[in-house]
């Protein structure tokens, strides 16, 4: 878990884990990182905090041997789907 803070207050987080690969659907390595959850306070959206959280989570997952990272977006969460399609 990675937590973003503004001063003493938590303003967002990313939760991820590593699981064994390879995936049976996609071409992946032996370890796969998965971002399970990303959340921000509404006032923090559009300020780059989510991108920083994803970058930090990806670095940590890579340090644990995951060279491939997946993230799922719930149907109807159009703003998140748009921000992940560009390779965030």
Residue pairs with C-beta under 8 A, 6 or more apart in sequence:
1 13
1 14
1 15
1 16
2 13
2 14
2 16
2 53
2 56
2 57
2 60
3 10
3 12
3 13
4 10
4 11
4 12
4 13
4 40
4 44
4 49
4 52
4 53
5 11
6 44
11 40
11 41
11 43
11 44
11 49
12 38
12 39
12 40
12 41
12 44
12 49
12 50
12 53
13 37
13 38
13 39
13 53
14 35
14 37
14 38
14 53
14 54
14 56
14 57
15 35
15 36
15 37
15 38
16 33
16 34
16 35
16 36
16 57
16 60
16 61
16 69
17 33
17 34
17 36
18 31
18 32
18 33
18 34
18 61
18 64
18 65
18 66
19 31
19 32
19 34
20 30
20 31
20 32
21 28
21 29
21 30
21 31
21 32
21 68
22 28
22 29
22 30
22 32
23 32
23 68
26 68
26 70
28 67
28 68
29 66
29 67
29 68
30 65
31 64
31 65
31 66
31 67
31 68
32 66
32 68
32 69
32 70
33 57
33 58
33 61
33 62
33 64
33 66
33 68
33 69
33 70
34 69
34 70
34 71
34 72
35 54
35 57
35 69
35 70
35 71
36 72
38 50
38 53
38 54
38 71
38 80
40 49
40 50
40 53
44 50
45 79
50 83
50 88
51 83
51 88
54 71
54 88
57 69
58 69
61 69
71 84
73 80
73 81
73 84
74 80
